[in-house]
Amino acid sequence: MRLEGLEGILLLDEDTELSAKYLYIGSPESVLEAYKRLPDESIVTLMSAGDSEDLNPLLNQKNANVFVFSLPLIPLYNKVQQALNGYIRWTNELLETHSEKGLQKLAEKGYEMLNNPVVILNMGFKMLAGCVPEGFKDVFLQELVKNGFLSYESVCALVEEEMRLPNPYAPQLEYVSLCTGNRTIIRRIYYNGNLVARVVVTLPGPDAEEYYSCLATDLAQYVQRYFLSTTTSRYMVNSEIAAFVADLIERRLMDREELEHRQRLIPAMTFKYYHTLVVSFEEREKAIPWNYAISQIEQIFPQSCITVYKNDIIILAKKTSHNAKLEFDREKLMEILRFYDAYMAIGNYSKWLTSLHPIYVQTKATVRLGKVFRTNPDERIFYYEEVSIYHAIDLCADAVHNDYHSGNLIYLCHPALITIERYDKKYGTDLTETLYLYLNNNCNTAKTAKLMYIHRNTLYYKIKKIEELIGQSLENGLLRERLLFSFHVIEYEEKYRQEDPLVLKRFLDD
């Protein structure tokens, strides 16, 4: 039975009923007497306060745990009580660690109990948390404290040491480091068969200590519980790539040297240019079969890095050159998206992995905006370039709210467009539509007239009327840019926010 399950400590006498739920402490004579009446169905732990030659035959028996101490009865009882209470209190504190800084707190609690360096590393050998006392002599720990990660050379040295062990892939490793001379205790954390982290305890010198080995195992179990309860989705698939992508998106990986080391550890992440793609799922009652969905998407984008981040599938699609077109089987992809009721956004490309954060933000917004501004209601694939103007307006909306103390984006529009819209409403004309088509077709009168099913002379009359109303010539390039941007602002207000921008709200709370 694990120590957390113990109900207490009892002093032995001839009437004490024995059970695996308790630790029993007594004189050598009472331990001998108790051994004669052990229960058949469980293993009981007996502690002797004082030695006796008669106890020697009991020490190698398999039906009981027998410990012999030199302490008298009362001091032994007090020591065991303190040790057990301290251990149970420690495990309870580990169990209650669920905050955002939980990993660091787990490392600190581990250090309190082990009184030796404790570090928690992710798959990229980056230090997620740790407690290393100042002056502890170990080159690997010193490198972790200084840089926050291990260099490629150090990782290779560690892996080489592990490969010398009889079972280098075991979840529990313990060996004396050839590089440092210290005893290294490693407990690997797995999820769905994938290695996601390592708990490393370092003891000074080469001597083995079973006490520390057991405590390291206990600590690792609570670290694993933390990973499973707080970041499950991130570790459902290829944990190395998942951790790397998450660190890039959340801007925890901005140091060039560290980035290069991490890339070398993950060959699949080495490419010159990449497109960022996001597959977003609608609310579902059933869980998404991530591995199966990713295997299907891998058939569409075979030369890509694919992982899960915050319940989205993130794809870094490789490009051979900056002007290479991203090609894929659109029909097959649409089938997959329809099956999962999902949408895909295709963002910009870059050659810098440190650009992943802003590109991810843009691509994630593309899904949200694409569903509103799509011309085909069945479309599920959106390009950032198609909605980039609306994303720019979307970013302006926060500034308007904060700086103008208004929720109305009409202040971003050119007043001339408001004049024309109000003229249309008053006289039933279509000058607003005429102006939009004219500007959107690069002021091509023939094309605009054809789209409106009117004669070119009629179009000339309408344009002249527009110029009279606004008091400016449409030959002004800056004016044309402002007016076209204003059209997009109004479209954003009407379609995305479902508000009439011409209804001016005098107060923010109206």
C-alpha positions in Angstrom: 0.0 0.0 0.0 1.2 3.5 -0.8 2.0 5.7 2.2 -0.9 8.1 1.4 -3.3 5.3 2.1 -2.1 4.7 5.7 -4.6 5.5 8.4 -2.0 5.9 11.2 0.6 4.4 13.5 -0.2 2.0 16.3 1.9 0.7 19.3 2.1 -3.1 19.5 0.6 -5.1 22.3 -0.6 -8.7 22.4 -4.2 -7.7 21.6 -3.4 -5.4 18.6 -5.3 -6.5 15.5 -2.9 -6.4 12.5 -3.8 -4.7 9.2 -1.9 -3.3 6.2 -3.7 0.1 6.9 -1.3 0.9 9.8 2.4 1.0 10.7 3.1 -0.9 13.9 5.9 0.0 16.4 6.9 -2.0 19.4 9.8 -3.7 21.3 11.7 -6.6 19.7 9.6 -9.0 21.8 6.3 -7.5 20.7 7.4 -7.5 17.1 8.3 -11.2 17.4 4.9 -12.0 19.0 3.0 -10.0 16.3 4.9 -11.8 13.5 3.3 -15.1 14.7 -0.3 -13.7 14.0 0.2 -12.0 10.7 -2.9 -12.0 8.5 -2.7 -14.2 5.3 -4.2 -11.7 2.9 -2.0 -8.7 3.3 1.6 -7.6 4.1 2.0 -5.8 7.4 4.8 -3.4 8.3 6.5 -3.9 11.7 9.1 -1.6 13.3 11.2 -2.7 16.2 12.5 -0.2 18.8 15.8 -1.9 19.5 17.6 -4.9 18.0 17.6 -8.6 18.9 19.2 -11.6 17.3 15.8 -13.3 17.3 14.7 -10.7 14.7 17.3 -11.7 12.1 15.3 -14.5 10.5 12.4 -12.2 10.0 14.3 -9.6 7.9 14.3 -11.7 4.7 10.7 -12.9 4.9 8.2 -11.9 2.2 5.0 -11.8 4.2 6.0 -8.8 6.2 8.1 -5.6 6.2 10.3 -5.7 9.3 12.5 -2.7 10.2 14.9 -2.6 13.1 16.0 0.7 14.7 18.4 1.6 17.5 16.0 4.3 18.9 14.0 3.6 22.0 10.2 3.2 21.7 8.9 6.7 22.3 11.6 8.6 20.2 11.0 6.1 17.4 7.3 6.6 17.5 7.7 10.4 17.4 10.2 10.2 14.5 8.0 7.9 12.4 4.9 10.1 13.2 6.7 13.2 12.0 8.0 11.6 8.9 4.7 10.1 7.9 2.7 13.3 8.5 5.3 15.3 6.6 5.1 13.0 3.6 1.3 13.0 3.5 1.2 16.7 3.9 3.7 16.9 1.0 1.6 14.7 -1.3 -1.5 16.7 -0.5 0.2 19.9 -1.4 1.4 18.4 -4.7 -2.2 17.2 -5.4 -3.6 20.7 -4.9 -1.3 22.4 -7.4 -3.4 23.4 -10.4 -2.5 27.1 -10.9 -0.9 28.6 -14.0 2.4 28.5 -12.1 1.7 24.9 -11.1 4.8 23.4 -12.6 7.1 25.8 -10.8 5.3 25.2 -7.6 5.6 21.4 -8.1 9.3 21.8 -8.6 9.6 24.0 -5.5 7.7 21.4 -3.4 9.9 18.6 -4.8 13.0 20.5 -3.8 11.6 21.1 -0.3 11.3 17.3 0.2 14.3 16.1 -1.8 16.6 18.9 -0.7 18.4 18.4 -4.1 18.1 20.1 -7.5 14.8 19.4 -9.3 14.1 20.5 -12.9 11.2 19.8 -15.3 12.1 19.8 -19.0 9.9 19.7 -22.0 10.7 17.6 -25.1 13.0 20.3 -26.4 15.1 20.2 -23.2 13.8 23.6 -22.3 13.4 24.2 -18.5 9.7 24.5 -17.8 10.4 24.8 -14.0 13.1 24.1 -11.6 14.9 24.7 -8.3 18.7 24.6 -8.4 20.6 25.8 -5.3 23.3 28.4 -6.1 26.7 26.8 -6.3 25.6 23.3 -7.1 28.3 21.8 -9.3 26.8 20.3 -12.4 27.5 21.7 -15.9 24.1 20.7 -17.3 22.1 22.4 -14.4 24.3 25.5 -14.6 23.6 25.7 -18.4 19.8 25.4 -17.7 19.9 28.1 -15.0 21.9 30.4 -17.3 20.1 29.9 -20.6 16.8 28.2 -19.7 17.5 25.4 -22.1 20.3 22.9 -23.0 22.4 23.4 -26.1 22.3 20.9 -29.0 25.7 19.6 -27.9 24.6 19.1 -24.3 21.5 17.3 -25.4 23.6 15.0 -27.6 25.8 14.2 -24.6 22.8 13.4 -22.4 21.2 11.2 -25.0 24.5 9.4 -25.5 24.7 8.7 -21.8 21.2 7.3 -21.8 21.9 5.1 -24.8 24.6 3.3 -22.8 22.0 2.1 -20.3 20.5 -1.4 -20.5 17.0 0.0 -21.3 17.5 3.6 -22.4 13.8 4.1 -23.3 12.4 3.1 -19.9 10.2 5.6 -18.1 12.5 5.5 -15.1 16.2 6.1 -15.6 19.0 6.4 -13.0 22.7 6.6 -13.7 26.0 8.4 -12.8 26.7 11.0 -15.4 30.1 10.6 -17.1 30.1 14.4 -17.7 29.4 15.5 -14.1 30.0 12.5 -11.8 26.6 13.2 -10.2 23.8 10.7 -9.9 21.0 11.6 -12.3 17.4 10.4 -11.6 15.0 10.8 -14.6 11.3 10.2 -14.6 9.7 10.5 -18.0 6.2 11.9 -18.4 4.1 10.3 -21.2 0.7 11.0 -22.7 -0.9 8.6 -25.2 2.4 7.0 -25.7 4.2 10.3 -26.4 7.0 11.6 -24.3 6.0 15.1 -23.2 8.4 16.0 -20.3 11.1 14.9 -18.0 11.4 15.3 -14.2 15.1 15.3 -13.3 16.6 15.0 -9.8 20.3 15.4 -9.4 22.2 14.0 -6.4 25.8 15.2 -5.6 28.2 12.4 -6.2 27.7 8.9 -7.5 26.1 7.2 -4.5 22.6 5.7 -4.9 19.8 6.7 -2.5 16.6 4.7 -2.8 14.8 7.3 -0.6 15.4 9.9 -3.3 14.5 7.5 -6.1 11.1 6.8 -4.5 10.4 10.5 -3.9 11.3 11.3 -7.5 8.8 8.8 -8.7 6.1 10.3 -6.5 6.9 13.8 -7.7 6.7 12.6 -11.4 3.2 11.2 -10.8 1.9 14.6 -9.7 3.7 16.3 -12.6 2.0 13.9 -15.0 -1.3 14.6 -13.3 -0.7 18.3 -13.8 0.1 17.9 -17.5 -3.0 15.8 -18.2 -5.4 18.1 -16.3 -4.2 21.4 -17.8 -2.7 20.9 -21.2 -4.1 17.7 -22.6 -5.0 18.8 -26.1 -1.4 20.1 -26.7 0.1 16.7 -26.1 -2.4 14.6 -28.1 -0.2 14.4 -31.1 3.5 14.7 -31.9 4.6 16.2 -28.6 7.9 17.5 -29.8 6.4 19.6 -32.6 3.4 20.6 -30.4 5.7 22.0 -27.6 7.8 23.8 -30.2 4.9 25.4 -32.0 3.2 26.4 -28.7 6.4 28.1 -27.5 6.6 30.0 -30.8 3.0 31.1 -30.8 3.1 32.1 -27.1 6.4 34.0 -27.7 8.4 31.9 -25.2 10.9 31.1 -27.9 12.5 34.3 -29.2 16.2 33.7 -28.6 17.9 32.9 -31.9 20.4 30.5 -30.4 17.7 28.5 -28.5 15.6 28.5 -31.7 18.4 27.0 -33.7 19.0 24.3 -31.1 15.4 23.4 -30.9 15.1 23.2 -34.7 18.1 20.8 -34.9 16.3 18.5 -32.5 13.2 18.4 -34.7 14.4 17.9 -38.3 10.8 18.2 -39.6 10.8 21.8 -38.6 13.6 22.7 -40.9 12.4 24.6 -44.0 13.1 27.8 -45.8 9.5 29.1 -46.2 6.3 28.1 -44.7 2.5 28.9 -44.9 0.5 29.0 -41.7 -2.8 27.1 -41.9 -5.4 26.8 -39.1 -8.3 24.2 -39.0 -11.0 25.4 -36.6 -13.8 23.2 -35.5 -17.4 24.2 -34.6 -18.7 23.3 -31.2 -19.2 19.6 -31.1 -20.8 17.3 -28.6 -18.4 14.4 -29.4 -14.7 14.6 -29.0 -12.6 15.1 -32.1 -10.4 12.1 -33.1 -7.3 14.2 -33.4 -4.9 11.6 -34.6 -7.3 10.3 -37.3 -8.2 13.9 -38.4 -4.5 14.8 -38.7 -3.7 11.6 -40.6 -6.3 12.7 -43.2 -5.0 16.2 -43.4 -1.4 14.9 -43.8 -2.6 13.3 -47.1 -3.5 16.7 -48.4 -0.4 18.5 -47.1 2.2 15.6 -46.9 5.4 17.8 -46.6 4.2 19.7 -43.5 4.4 20.0 -39.7 1.0 19.4 -38.2 0.0 19.6 -34.5 -2.8 20.6 -32.2 -2.9 23.9 -30.4 -5.9 25.1 -28.3 -8.3 22.7 -30.0 -7.3 23.8 -33.5 -5.1 22.0 -35.9 -2.0 24.0 -36.9 -0.3 23.3 -40.2 3.1 24.7 -41.2 3.0 23.9 -44.9 6.5 24.0 -46.5 7.2 26.2 -49.6 10.1 25.6 -51.9 10.4 29.4 -52.6 8.8 32.6 -51.6 6.7 32.8 -54.8 5.7 29.1 -55.0 2.0 28.6 -55.0 0.4 26.5 -52.2 -1.2 23.7 -54.1 -3.5 21.0 -52.6 -6.5 18.8 -53.5 -9.2 21.4 -52.7 -12.1 18.9 -53.3 -10.7 16.3 -51.0 -10.0 19.0 -48.3 -13.5 20.3 -48.5 -14.8 16.7 -47.9 -12.8 16.5 -44.8 -13.9 19.9 -43.5 -17.5 19.1 -44.2 -17.3 15.8 -42.3 -15.8 17.5 -39.2 -17.9 20.7 -39.6 -14.6 22.5 -39.7 -13.1 25.6 -41.5 -9.6 26.2 -42.7 -7.8 29.5 -42.9 -4.7 30.0 -45.0 -2.5 32.7 -43.7 0.6 34.5 -45.0 3.9 32.8 -45.5 7.3 33.6 -43.9 10.8 32.4 -43.7 11.1 33.3 -40.0 9.7 31.0 -37.3 9.7 34.0 -34.9 7.0 35.5 -37.1 4.6 32.6 -36.3 2.8 34.6 -33.5 1.5 37.5 -35.6 0.8 35.2 -38.6 -1.1 32.8 -36.3 -3.2 35.7 -35.0 -4.0 36.8 -38.5 -4.9 33.3 -39.6 -7.0 32.6 -36.6 -9.0 35.8 -37.3 -9.4 34.7 -40.9 -11.7 31.9 -39.9 -13.9 34.2 -37.9 -14.1 36.9 -40.6 -14.2 34.5 -43.5 -17.5 32.9 -42.3 -19.1 36.4 -42.3 -17.8 37.8 -45.6 -17.7 34.7 -47.8 -19.7 35.1 -51.0 -20.5 31.3 -51.2 -22.3 30.1 -48.1 -20.8 26.6 -48.6 -17.2 27.8 -48.6 -15.0 26.5 -45.8 -11.5 27.5 -47.0 -10.5 31.2 -46.5 -7.4 33.1 -47.4 -6.1 35.9 -45.3 -5.7 38.2 -48.3 -9.4 37.9 -48.9 -10.3 39.3 -45.5 -7.2 41.3 -44.6 -8.9 44.6 -45.1 -11.7 43.5 -42.6 -9.0 42.3 -40.2 -7.4 45.8 -40.3 -10.8 47.3 -39.6 -11.3 44.8 -36.8 -8.1 45.9 -35.2 -9.3 49.5 -35.5 -12.5 48.8 -33.7 -10.7 48.3 -30.4 -8.9 51.6 -30.9 -12.1 53.4 -31.8 -13.8 52.0 -28.7 -10.8 53.0 -26.4 -9.8 56.3 -27.9 -13.0 57.7 -29.3 -15.2 56.3 -26.5 -17.6 55.1 -29.2 -18.5 51.8 -30.7 -19.4 53.4 -34.1 -16.7 53.1 -36.8 -18.3 55.8 -38.9 -15.6 58.1 -37.8 -13.1 56.1 -39.9 -15.2 56.8 -43.1 -14.8 59.8 -45.5 -17.6 62.2 -44.9 -18.3 62.3 -48.7 -19.6 58.7 -48.6 -22.1 59.6 -45.9 -23.3 62.5 -48.0 -23.9 60.2 -51.0 -25.7 57.5 -48.9 -28.0 60.1 -47.4 -28.7 61.6 -50.9 -29.6 58.1 -52.1 -32.0 57.6 -49.2 -33.7 60.9 -49.8 -34.1 60.7 -53.6 -34.1 57.0 -54.2 -31.0 57.0 -56.4 -28.2 54.5 -56.6 -25.1 56.7 -56.5 -23.6 54.7 -53.6 -23.6 51.5 -55.6 -22.3 53.3 -58.7 -19.4 54.7 -56.8 -18.5 51.4 -55.2 -18.5 49.5 -58.5 -16.6 52.3 -60.2 -13.9 52.3 -57.6 -13.7 48.6 -57.2 -13.1 48.2 -61.0 -10.2 50.7 -61.0 -12.4 53.4 -62.5 -13.0 51.4 -65.7 -16.1 53.0 -67.1 -16.8 50.4 -69.7 -16.6 47.5 -67.2 -18.7 49.4 -64.6 -21.4 50.3 -67.1 -21.6 46.7 -68.2 -22.0 45.5 -64.6 -24.8 48.0 -64.0 -26.5 47.3 -67.3 -26.5 51.0 -68.2 -25.1 53.1 -71.1 -21.6 54.6 -70.6 -23.0 58.1 -70.9 -25.4 57.4 -68.1 -22.5 56.3 -66.0 -20.6 59.6 -66.8 -23.7 61.5 -65.6 -23.8 59.6 -62.3 -20.1 60.1 -61.7 -20.4 63.9 -62.4 -23.3 64.0 -60.0 -21.2 62.3 -57.3 -18.3 64.7 -57.8 -20.8 67.6 -57.5 -22.1 66.3 -54.2 -18.7 65.7 -52.6 -17.1 68.8 -54.1 -14.0 66.9 -55.3 -12.8 65.1 -58.4 -12.5 61.3 -58.4 -9.3 61.8 -60.3 -7.7 62.3 -56.8 -6.0 58.9 -56.0 -5.9 59.5 -52.3 -9.7 60.3 -52.3 -10.4 57.1 -54.2 -8.4 55.1 -51.6 -10.2 56.7 -48.7 -13.7 56.2 -50.3 -13.0 52.5 -51.0 -11.7 51.9 -47.5 -14.9 53.7 -46.2 -17.0 51.2 -48.2 -15.3 48.3 -46.4 -15.8 49.9 -43.0 -19.6 50.2 -43.6 -19.7 46.7 -44.9 -17.9 45.5 -41.8 -20.4 47.4 -39.6 -23.4 46.0 -41.4 -22.4 42.4 -41.9 -20.0 41.6 -39.0 -21.4 43.8 -36.3 -24.9 43.9 -37.8 -25.3 47.6 -37.1 -26.2 50.6 -39.2 -23.2 53.0 -39.1 -25.4 55.9 -40.2 -27.2 55.7 -36.9 -24.8 57.8 -34.9 -24.8 56.8 -31.2 -24.1 59.9 -29.1 -23.2 57.9 -26.0 -21.4 54.6 -25.8 -24.1 53.0 -23.6 -27.0 54.0 -25.8 
